[in-house]
Every structure is written in structure tokens, then in C-alpha cells.
Amino acid sequence: MKKLIASAVMATTLFTAAAGFAEMGSGTDPRVALASLMDGNKGFAKQADVSNLNKMSSVKRRLEVATGQHPDSIIVACADSRLSPEIIFDKGLGEVFVVRVAGNIVAPHELGSIEYALEHLGARLVMVLGHSACGAVGATFDAADPATGIVPETAMEGNIGSLLKDIAPAVEESYFEGKEACIVTNVHNVVEQMENESEIVREGIESGLVKVVAAKYDLTSGRVSLLEEEEHAHH
Ligand SMILES: [Zn+2]
């Protein structure tokens, strides 16, 4: 019996090693990861080139990553069906760790997922990706009082309302600059919130291991633009 337990422990250890748990900060340099994302997006936007996605979705690749994952980047994106990160960045199996929720916002489940990928999968780049004409930000914008730009409590009830509640600060901040400005503010707010509410993200940035970037995808051009850090006006 003892022997069985011992071998079970050993099997677990081996499994963990095989599953490829990586040390924090052991993965690809975040600048390299970012360049790879932007490069993939360039090809997609220009000529709908997703050759890397195709190559990296082969049976060979599938089997290669079945025993472990070391994604180069974490992408927090909207659930909108028109911007699958794998497609718009031309990335295949095991390359991007994607967290998706309407309005690309972060609550404990999303932060926990990000922390998991930073701590155990070695990823060092986090991209928060908003997009043009976002329905979730749009719905929050439309719920706001046109005179004040304030989102009423009544709009924040229920499960859908919980999304509006987390997007509301961005809408209230930028209401009079219009919907697209609210989308940009929301991305910056999420970046800031991530730093404030996740010790792992904060320590990763402070130690220089982790980089967090804000970006926006344009549904029409297919292009992802990095949002200037200077626009991150809260600091
Ligand atoms: Zn959206």
C-alpha cells in the first residue's frame, strides 16, 4: 500500500514535469512575444495570411503540445465572435493563452487565469485587447444618462448588468468623448486594475519579467494598434 502511494506521488511529480509547469518568468521575452503578435497581425490584416495558424494547428503540433503548454503571451480579449485572437494574430495551438469575456474586463476568475499562466506556464506578456464598435461598451454607453454620462444602478442588475457595472467607470470617465474613447479608456482601466488587484502581475512588472500592454483591434481594417502608454493618464 505504501509503495502504491509512493509510486502515485512519483507519478504525479512526473506528470507535473511532463505537463511542463514552468517557472515564473522562464518563457519568451515579452518584447519578442509582442513583436510576434504584431507581426502575425500584420499578415492577417494585409492579406488574410494565417499560414502560421494553419501550420501550428497540424496533427503534429497537436501531439507536440498535448503533454504541456508554454504560451508566449496572454491575451485578454472581448468574447465578440469577430476577433478570435488566434486568427487575428495568426497563432496556433499552444501559442496564446486567451482569456475572453464581453468587454475584455477582469474579475477574480479572469485575474486567476492570468496569474496561472504567468506563474505556471511561463508567459511574460499580457495584452489587454479592446476593439472598435464593442457591443458591451456600447451597451454601457447607451445605458448612461445623456445629461451626466452616469450609468444608473438599475442597468447594473443581473448577470449582464454585472458586465455593465465593471465597464461603467470607463464610460463615466470618457462619456462626452464618445463610444470609441470609452473603449480605449476601458482597456487602460483594465490594465490599471490588473496591476492594482493582482500581486503577481504587479511583482512581475516591477521585477521586469512581465510586460502588460494595451491594444485595440479594428473590425474593419483587421489591424491591432498598441495604445500609447502616455494615454494611460491615471498615474
Ligand atoms: Zn466587444
py3Dmol code that shows the C-alpha trace and the ligand (Angstrom):
import py3Dmol

protein = """\
ATOM      1  CA  MET A   1       0.000   0.000   0.000  1.00  0.00           C
ATOM      2  CA  LYS A   2       2.752   2.413   0.989  1.00  0.00           C
ATOM      3  CA  LYS A   3       4.593   1.531  -2.173  1.00  0.00           C
ATOM      4  CA  LEU A   4       1.486   2.277  -4.218  1.00  0.00           C
ATOM      5  CA  ILE A   5       1.133   5.673  -2.620  1.00  0.00           C
ATOM      6  CA  ALA A   6       4.817   6.375  -3.188  1.00  0.00           C
ATOM      7  CA  SER A   7       4.533   5.492  -6.848  1.00  0.00           C
ATOM      8  CA  ALA A   8       1.376   7.553  -7.123  1.00  0.00           C
ATOM      9  CA  VAL A   9       3.277  10.528  -5.709  1.00  0.00           C
ATOM     10  CA  MET A  10       6.113   9.882  -8.112  1.00  0.00           C
ATOM     11  CA  ALA A  11       3.663   9.571 -10.987  1.00  0.00           C
ATOM     12  CA  THR A  12       2.129  12.888 -10.000  1.00  0.00           C
ATOM     13  CA  THR A  13       5.558  14.505  -9.905  1.00  0.00           C
ATOM     14  CA  LEU A  14       6.432  13.054 -13.269  1.00  0.00           C
ATOM     15  CA  PHE A  15       3.092  14.110 -14.665  1.00  0.00           C
ATOM     16  CA  THR A  16       3.654  17.633 -13.415  1.00  0.00           C
ATOM     17  CA  ALA A  17       7.077  17.689 -15.017  1.00  0.00           C
ATOM     18  CA  ALA A  18       5.669  16.246 -18.213  1.00  0.00           C
ATOM     19  CA  ALA A  19       2.849  18.770 -18.145  1.00  0.00           C
ATOM     20  CA  GLY A  20       5.641  21.300 -18.361  1.00  0.00           C
ATOM     21  CA  PHE A  21       4.944  23.618 -15.478  1.00  0.00           C
ATOM     22  CA  ALA A  22       7.386  26.437 -15.971  1.00  0.00           C
ATOM     23  CA  GLU A  23       8.937  28.813 -13.507  1.00  0.00           C
ATOM     24  CA  MET A  24       7.574  32.339 -13.469  1.00  0.00           C
ATOM     25  CA  GLY A  25       9.466  34.413 -15.985  1.00  0.00           C
ATOM     26  CA  SER A  26      11.005  31.425 -17.750  1.00  0.00           C
ATOM     27  CA  GLY A  27       9.174  31.975 -21.032  1.00  0.00           C
ATOM     28  CA  THR A  28       9.765  34.110 -24.097  1.00  0.00           C
ATOM     29  CA  ASP A  29      10.950  37.688 -23.596  1.00  0.00           C
ATOM     30  CA  PRO A  30       7.791  39.839 -23.633  1.00  0.00           C
ATOM     31  CA  ARG A  31       9.228  42.158 -26.300  1.00  0.00           C
ATOM     32  CA  VAL A  32       9.804  39.173 -28.558  1.00  0.00           C
ATOM     33  CA  ALA A  33       6.309  37.848 -27.806  1.00  0.00           C
ATOM     34  CA  LEU A  34       4.801  41.234 -28.624  1.00  0.00           C
ATOM     35  CA  ALA A  35       6.738  41.520 -31.883  1.00  0.00           C
ATOM     36  CA  SER A  36       5.487  38.071 -32.855  1.00  0.00           C
ATOM     37  CA  LEU A  37       1.865  39.035 -32.173  1.00  0.00           C
ATOM     38  CA  MET A  38       2.135  42.286 -34.132  1.00  0.00           C
ATOM     39  CA  ASP A  39       3.883  40.525 -36.979  1.00  0.00           C
ATOM     40  CA  GLY A  40       1.159  37.863 -37.119  1.00  0.00           C
ATOM     41  CA  ASN A  41      -1.497  40.563 -37.141  1.00  0.00           C
ATOM     42  CA  LYS A  42       0.219  42.434 -39.975  1.00  0.00           C
ATOM     43  CA  GLY A  43      -0.055  39.405 -42.253  1.00  0.00           C
ATOM     44  CA  PHE A  44      -3.642  38.753 -41.255  1.00  0.00           C
ATOM     45  CA  ALA A  45      -4.731  42.374 -41.791  1.00  0.00           C
ATOM     46  CA  LYS A  46      -2.889  42.819 -45.106  1.00  0.00           C
ATOM     47  CA  GLN A  47      -3.600  39.604 -46.951  1.00  0.00           C
ATOM     48  CA  ALA A  48      -5.647  37.411 -44.612  1.00  0.00           C
ATOM     49  CA  ASP A  49      -2.493  35.338 -44.095  1.00  0.00           C
ATOM     50  CA  VAL A  50      -2.994  32.758 -41.342  1.00  0.00           C
ATOM     51  CA  SER A  51      -0.309  30.346 -42.539  1.00  0.00           C
ATOM     52  CA  ASN A  52       1.292  30.113 -39.099  1.00  0.00           C
ATOM     53  CA  LEU A  53      -2.095  29.281 -37.552  1.00  0.00           C
ATOM     54  CA  ASN A  54      -2.508  26.531 -40.121  1.00  0.00           C
ATOM     55  CA  LYS A  55       0.982  25.185 -39.590  1.00  0.00           C
ATOM     56  CA  MET A  56       0.641  25.313 -35.819  1.00  0.00           C
ATOM     57  CA  SER A  57      -2.732  23.543 -35.864  1.00  0.00           C
ATOM     58  CA  SER A  58      -1.410  20.406 -37.540  1.00  0.00           C
ATOM     59  CA  VAL A  59      -1.776  16.926 -36.069  1.00  0.00           C
ATOM     60  CA  LYS A  60       1.970  17.011 -35.390  1.00  0.00           C
ATOM     61  CA  ARG A  61       1.646  20.243 -33.452  1.00  0.00           C
ATOM     62  CA  ARG A  62      -1.413  18.956 -31.608  1.00  0.00           C
ATOM     63  CA  LEU A  63       0.542  15.946 -30.390  1.00  0.00           C
ATOM     64  CA  GLU A  64       3.555  18.098 -29.575  1.00  0.00           C
ATOM     65  CA  VAL A  65       1.593  20.286 -27.158  1.00  0.00           C
ATOM     66  CA  ALA A  66      -0.677  17.556 -25.763  1.00  0.00           C
ATOM     67  CA  THR A  67       1.761  16.992 -22.904  1.00  0.00           C
ATOM     68  CA  GLY A  68       2.387  20.591 -21.948  1.00  0.00           C
ATOM     69  CA  GLN A  69       1.932  24.227 -22.868  1.00  0.00           C
ATOM     70  CA  HIS A  70       4.293  27.193 -22.878  1.00  0.00           C
ATOM     71  CA  PRO A  71       2.301  30.009 -24.471  1.00  0.00           C
ATOM     72  CA  ASP A  72       4.304  33.139 -25.303  1.00  0.00           C
ATOM     73  CA  SER A  73       1.555  35.558 -24.392  1.00  0.00           C
ATOM     74  CA  ILE A  74      -1.672  36.041 -22.512  1.00  0.00           C
ATOM     75  CA  ILE A  75      -4.419  37.913 -24.328  1.00  0.00           C
ATOM     76  CA  VAL A  76      -7.432  39.362 -22.536  1.00  0.00           C
ATOM     77  CA  ALA A  77      -9.985  39.907 -25.276  1.00  0.00           C
ATOM     78  CA  CYS A  78     -13.687  40.534 -25.762  1.00  0.00           C
ATOM     79  CA  ALA A  79     -15.897  37.490 -26.405  1.00  0.00           C
ATOM     80  CA  ASP A  80     -17.065  39.132 -29.661  1.00  0.00           C
ATOM     81  CA  SER A  81     -17.176  36.470 -32.395  1.00  0.00           C
ATOM     82  CA  ARG A  82     -15.345  38.677 -34.893  1.00  0.00           C
ATOM     83  CA  LEU A  83     -11.956  38.818 -33.231  1.00  0.00           C
ATOM     84  CA  SER A  84     -10.699  35.412 -32.292  1.00  0.00           C
ATOM     85  CA  PRO A  85      -7.123  36.184 -31.107  1.00  0.00           C
ATOM     86  CA  GLU A  86      -5.710  33.037 -32.738  1.00  0.00           C
ATOM     87  CA  ILE A  87      -6.983  34.205 -36.123  1.00  0.00           C
ATOM     88  CA  ILE A  88      -6.147  37.912 -35.912  1.00  0.00           C
ATOM     89  CA  PHE A  89      -2.621  37.216 -34.592  1.00  0.00           C
ATOM     90  CA  ASP A  90      -2.085  34.141 -36.788  1.00  0.00           C
ATOM     91  CA  LYS A  91      -1.258  31.859 -33.868  1.00  0.00           C
ATOM     92  CA  GLY A  92      -1.907  28.148 -33.484  1.00  0.00           C
ATOM     93  CA  LEU A  93      -2.191  25.570 -30.721  1.00  0.00           C
ATOM     94  CA  GLY A  94      -0.289  26.332 -27.548  1.00  0.00           C
ATOM     95  CA  GLU A  95       0.918  29.797 -28.604  1.00  0.00           C
ATOM     96  CA  VAL A  96      -1.515  32.161 -26.907  1.00  0.00           C
ATOM     97  CA  PHE A  97      -3.296  31.821 -23.584  1.00  0.00           C
ATOM     98  CA  VAL A  98      -6.597  33.562 -24.153  1.00  0.00           C
ATOM     99  CA  VAL A  99      -8.982  34.959 -21.556  1.00  0.00           C
ATOM    100  CA  ARG A 100     -12.213  36.160 -23.156  1.00  0.00           C
ATOM    101  CA  VAL A 101     -15.188  37.914 -21.689  1.00  0.00           C
ATOM    102  CA  ALA A 102     -17.603  40.520 -23.083  1.00  0.00           C
ATOM    103  CA  GLY A 103     -15.940  43.920 -22.710  1.00  0.00           C
ATOM    104  CA  ASN A 104     -12.462  42.446 -22.008  1.00  0.00           C
ATOM    105  CA  ILE A 105     -12.758  43.174 -18.319  1.00  0.00           C
ATOM    106  CA  VAL A 106     -11.179  41.365 -15.390  1.00  0.00           C
ATOM    107  CA  ALA A 107     -12.812  39.982 -12.245  1.00  0.00           C
ATOM    108  CA  PRO A 108     -11.313  37.324  -9.918  1.00  0.00           C
ATOM    109  CA  HIS A 109     -11.827  34.445 -12.381  1.00  0.00           C
ATOM    110  CA  GLU A 110     -10.023  36.300 -15.155  1.00  0.00           C
ATOM    111  CA  LEU A 111      -7.241  37.527 -12.844  1.00  0.00           C
ATOM    112  CA  GLY A 112      -6.820  33.982 -11.551  1.00  0.00           C
ATOM    113  CA  SER A 113      -6.474  32.682 -15.109  1.00  0.00           C
ATOM    114  CA  ILE A 114      -3.866  35.339 -15.933  1.00  0.00           C
ATOM    115  CA  GLU A 115      -1.931  34.602 -12.738  1.00  0.00           C
ATOM    116  CA  TYR A 116      -1.986  30.894 -13.529  1.00  0.00           C
ATOM    117  CA  ALA A 117      -0.443  31.475 -16.954  1.00  0.00           C
ATOM    118  CA  LEU A 118       2.201  33.818 -15.515  1.00  0.00           C
ATOM    119  CA  GLU A 119       3.100  31.593 -12.596  1.00  0.00           C
ATOM    120  CA  HIS A 120       2.870  28.134 -14.106  1.00  0.00           C
ATOM    121  CA  LEU A 121       3.128  28.413 -17.871  1.00  0.00           C
ATOM    122  CA  GLY A 122       5.992  30.884 -18.124  1.00  0.00           C
ATOM    123  CA  ALA A 123       4.158  33.519 -20.187  1.00  0.00           C
ATOM    124  CA  ARG A 124       5.538  37.031 -19.691  1.00  0.00           C
ATOM    125  CA  LEU A 125       3.409  39.244 -21.922  1.00  0.00           C
ATOM    126  CA  VAL A 126      -0.154  40.254 -21.115  1.00  0.00           C
ATOM    127  CA  MET A 127      -2.122  42.114 -23.762  1.00  0.00           C
ATOM    128  CA  VAL A 128      -5.480  43.692 -22.967  1.00  0.00           C
ATOM    129  CA  LEU A 129      -7.262  43.944 -26.294  1.00  0.00           C
ATOM    130  CA  GLY A 130     -10.292  46.148 -26.806  1.00  0.00           C
ATOM    131  CA  HIS A 131     -11.940  46.549 -30.197  1.00  0.00           C
ATOM    132  CA  SER A 132     -13.870  49.040 -32.292  1.00  0.00           C
ATOM    133  CA  ALA A 133     -17.670  49.057 -32.012  1.00  0.00           C
ATOM    134  CA  CYS A 134     -17.600  46.880 -28.873  1.00  0.00           C
ATOM    135  CA  GLY A 135     -21.187  45.920 -28.031  1.00  0.00           C
ATOM    136  CA  ALA A 136     -20.516  45.568 -24.315  1.00  0.00           C
ATOM    137  CA  VAL A 137     -19.003  49.037 -24.011  1.00  0.00           C
ATOM    138  CA  GLY A 138     -21.714  50.317 -26.374  1.00  0.00           C
ATOM    139  CA  ALA A 139     -24.494  48.914 -24.190  1.00  0.00           C
ATOM    140  CA  THR A 140     -22.953  50.538 -21.121  1.00  0.00           C
ATOM    141  CA  PHE A 141     -22.598  53.813 -23.025  1.00  0.00           C
ATOM    142  CA  ASP A 142     -26.225  53.668 -24.163  1.00  0.00           C
ATOM    143  CA  ALA A 143     -27.411  52.972 -20.618  1.00  0.00           C
ATOM    144  CA  ALA A 144     -25.739  56.149 -19.328  1.00  0.00           C
ATOM    145  CA  ASP A 145     -27.752  59.268 -18.625  1.00  0.00           C
ATOM    146  CA  PRO A 146     -27.037  61.538 -21.640  1.00  0.00           C
ATOM    147  CA  ALA A 147     -27.006  64.630 -19.429  1.00  0.00           C
ATOM    148  CA  THR A 148     -24.438  63.378 -16.935  1.00  0.00           C
ATOM    149  CA  GLY A 149     -22.810  60.336 -18.519  1.00  0.00           C
ATOM    150  CA  ILE A 150     -23.522  58.407 -15.332  1.00  0.00           C
ATOM    151  CA  VAL A 151     -24.631  54.770 -15.636  1.00  0.00           C
ATOM    152  CA  PRO A 152     -27.651  54.160 -13.387  1.00  0.00           C
ATOM    153  CA  GLU A 153     -27.624  51.369 -10.773  1.00  0.00           C
ATOM    154  CA  THR A 154     -30.679  49.812 -12.434  1.00  0.00           C
ATOM    155  CA  ALA A 155     -28.554  48.998 -15.505  1.00  0.00           C
ATOM    156  CA  MET A 156     -26.127  47.029 -13.361  1.00  0.00           C
ATOM    157  CA  GLU A 157     -28.500  44.328 -12.173  1.00  0.00           C
ATOM    158  CA  GLY A 158     -28.321  40.669 -13.116  1.00  0.00           C
ATOM    159  CA  ASN A 159     -25.572  38.851 -14.955  1.00  0.00           C
ATOM    160  CA  ILE A 160     -25.436  41.148 -17.971  1.00  0.00           C
ATOM    161  CA  GLY A 161     -25.640  44.106 -15.611  1.00  0.00           C
ATOM    162  CA  SER A 162     -22.519  42.842 -13.843  1.00  0.00           C
ATOM    163  CA  LEU A 163     -20.614  43.401 -17.096  1.00  0.00           C
ATOM    164  CA  LEU A 164     -22.000  46.930 -17.402  1.00  0.00           C
ATOM    165  CA  LYS A 165     -21.051  47.599 -13.791  1.00  0.00           C
ATOM    166  CA  ASP A 166     -17.385  46.857 -14.484  1.00  0.00           C
ATOM    167  CA  ILE A 167     -17.365  48.837 -17.742  1.00  0.00           C
ATOM    168  CA  ALA A 168     -19.227  51.816 -16.224  1.00  0.00           C
ATOM    169  CA  PRO A 169     -16.141  53.566 -14.753  1.00  0.00           C
ATOM    170  CA  ALA A 170     -14.625  53.890 -18.246  1.00  0.00           C
ATOM    171  CA  VAL A 171     -17.900  55.130 -19.743  1.00  0.00           C
ATOM    172  CA  GLU A 172     -18.394  57.663 -16.959  1.00  0.00           C
ATOM    173  CA  GLU A 173     -14.827  58.887 -17.400  1.00  0.00           C
ATOM    174  CA  SER A 174     -14.978  59.365 -21.165  1.00  0.00           C
ATOM    175  CA  TYR A 175     -18.703  59.618 -21.972  1.00  0.00           C
ATOM    176  CA  PHE A 176     -18.516  63.043 -23.568  1.00  0.00           C
ATOM    177  CA  GLU A 177     -15.665  61.986 -25.862  1.00  0.00           C
ATOM    178  CA  GLY A 178     -17.879  59.277 -27.379  1.00  0.00           C
ATOM    179  CA  LYS A 179     -18.078  55.484 -27.554  1.00  0.00           C
ATOM    180  CA  GLU A 180     -14.688  54.786 -29.128  1.00  0.00           C
ATOM    181  CA  ALA A 181     -12.950  56.873 -26.448  1.00  0.00           C
ATOM    182  CA  CYS A 182     -14.786  54.843 -23.793  1.00  0.00           C
ATOM    183  CA  ILE A 183     -13.462  51.640 -25.390  1.00  0.00           C
ATOM    184  CA  VAL A 184      -9.874  52.959 -25.133  1.00  0.00           C
ATOM    185  CA  THR A 185     -10.383  54.143 -21.545  1.00  0.00           C
ATOM    186  CA  ASN A 186     -11.824  50.747 -20.648  1.00  0.00           C
ATOM    187  CA  VAL A 187      -8.670  48.997 -21.913  1.00  0.00           C
ATOM    188  CA  HIS A 188      -6.448  51.344 -19.885  1.00  0.00           C
ATOM    189  CA  ASN A 189      -8.626  50.861 -16.807  1.00  0.00           C
ATOM    190  CA  VAL A 190      -8.368  47.085 -17.110  1.00  0.00           C
ATOM    191  CA  VAL A 191      -4.563  47.317 -17.350  1.00  0.00           C
ATOM    192  CA  GLU A 192      -4.522  49.501 -14.253  1.00  0.00           C
ATOM    193  CA  GLN A 193      -6.964  47.268 -12.400  1.00  0.00           C
ATOM    194  CA  MET A 194      -4.810  44.242 -13.179  1.00  0.00           C
ATOM    195  CA  GLU A 195      -1.801  45.942 -11.611  1.00  0.00           C
ATOM    196  CA  ASN A 196      -3.816  47.021  -8.582  1.00  0.00           C
ATOM    197  CA  GLU A 197      -5.632  43.770  -7.925  1.00  0.00           C
ATOM    198  CA  SER A 198      -3.035  41.154  -8.800  1.00  0.00           C
ATOM    199  CA  GLU A 199       0.100  40.959  -6.720  1.00  0.00           C
ATOM    200  CA  ILE A 200       1.562  38.518  -9.226  1.00  0.00           C
ATOM    201  CA  VAL A 201       1.077  40.929 -12.126  1.00  0.00           C
ATOM    202  CA  ARG A 202       2.447  43.826 -10.088  1.00  0.00           C
ATOM    203  CA  GLU A 203       5.514  41.932  -8.931  1.00  0.00           C
ATOM    204  CA  GLY A 204       6.073  40.639 -12.444  1.00  0.00           C
ATOM    205  CA  ILE A 205       6.109  44.188 -13.816  1.00  0.00           C
ATOM    206  CA  GLU A 206       8.299  45.513 -11.009  1.00  0.00           C
ATOM    207  CA  SER A 207      10.856  42.765 -11.480  1.00  0.00           C
ATOM    208  CA  GLY A 208      10.910  43.405 -15.215  1.00  0.00           C
ATOM    209  CA  LEU A 209       9.801  39.858 -16.031  1.00  0.00           C
ATOM    210  CA  VAL A 210       6.300  40.758 -17.123  1.00  0.00           C
ATOM    211  CA  LYS A 211       5.053  43.355 -19.557  1.00  0.00           C
ATOM    212  CA  VAL A 212       1.420  44.448 -19.826  1.00  0.00           C
ATOM    213  CA  VAL A 213       0.294  46.247 -22.963  1.00  0.00           C
ATOM    214  CA  ALA A 214      -2.944  47.926 -24.018  1.00  0.00           C
ATOM    215  CA  ALA A 215      -4.180  47.404 -27.571  1.00  0.00           C
ATOM    216  CA  LYS A 216      -7.217  47.900 -29.767  1.00  0.00           C
ATOM    217  CA  TYR A 217      -8.432  45.871 -32.730  1.00  0.00           C
ATOM    218  CA  ASP A 218     -10.221  47.468 -35.659  1.00  0.00           C
ATOM    219  CA  LEU A 219     -13.011  45.244 -37.013  1.00  0.00           C
ATOM    220  CA  THR A 220     -12.779  46.749 -40.496  1.00  0.00           C
ATOM    221  CA  SER A 221      -9.043  47.016 -41.139  1.00  0.00           C
ATOM    222  CA  GLY A 222      -8.182  43.896 -39.134  1.00  0.00           C
ATOM    223  CA  ARG A 223      -5.365  45.847 -37.566  1.00  0.00           C
ATOM    224  CA  VAL A 224      -4.297  45.809 -33.923  1.00  0.00           C
ATOM    225  CA  SER A 225      -2.805  49.079 -32.657  1.00  0.00           C
ATOM    226  CA  LEU A 226      -0.892  49.457 -29.436  1.00  0.00           C
ATOM    227  CA  LEU A 227      -2.339  52.194 -27.278  1.00  0.00           C
ATOM    228  CA  GLU A 228       0.275  54.676 -26.157  1.00  0.00           C
ATOM    229  CA  GLU A 229       1.276  54.399 -22.524  1.00  0.00           C
ATOM    230  CA  GLU A 230       1.094  58.195 -22.289  1.00  0.00           C
ATOM    231  CA  GLU A 231      -2.659  57.927 -22.754  1.00  0.00           C
ATOM    232  CA  HIS A 232      -2.646  55.877 -19.572  1.00  0.00           C
ATOM    233  CA  ALA A 233      -3.402  59.071 -17.741  1.00  0.00           C
ATOM    234  CA  HIS A 234      -4.088  57.758 -14.275  1.00  0.00           C
ATOM    235  CA  HIS A 235      -0.551  57.654 -12.939  1.00  0.00           C
TER     236      HIS A 235
END
"""
ligand_1 = """\
1
ZN
Zn -16.690 43.662 -27.522
"""
view = py3Dmol.view(width=600, height=400)
view.addModel(protein, "pdb")
view.setStyle({"model": 0}, {"cartoon": {"style": "trace"}})
view.addModel(ligand_1, "xyz")
view.setStyle({"model": 1}, {"stick": {}})
view.zoomTo()
view.show()
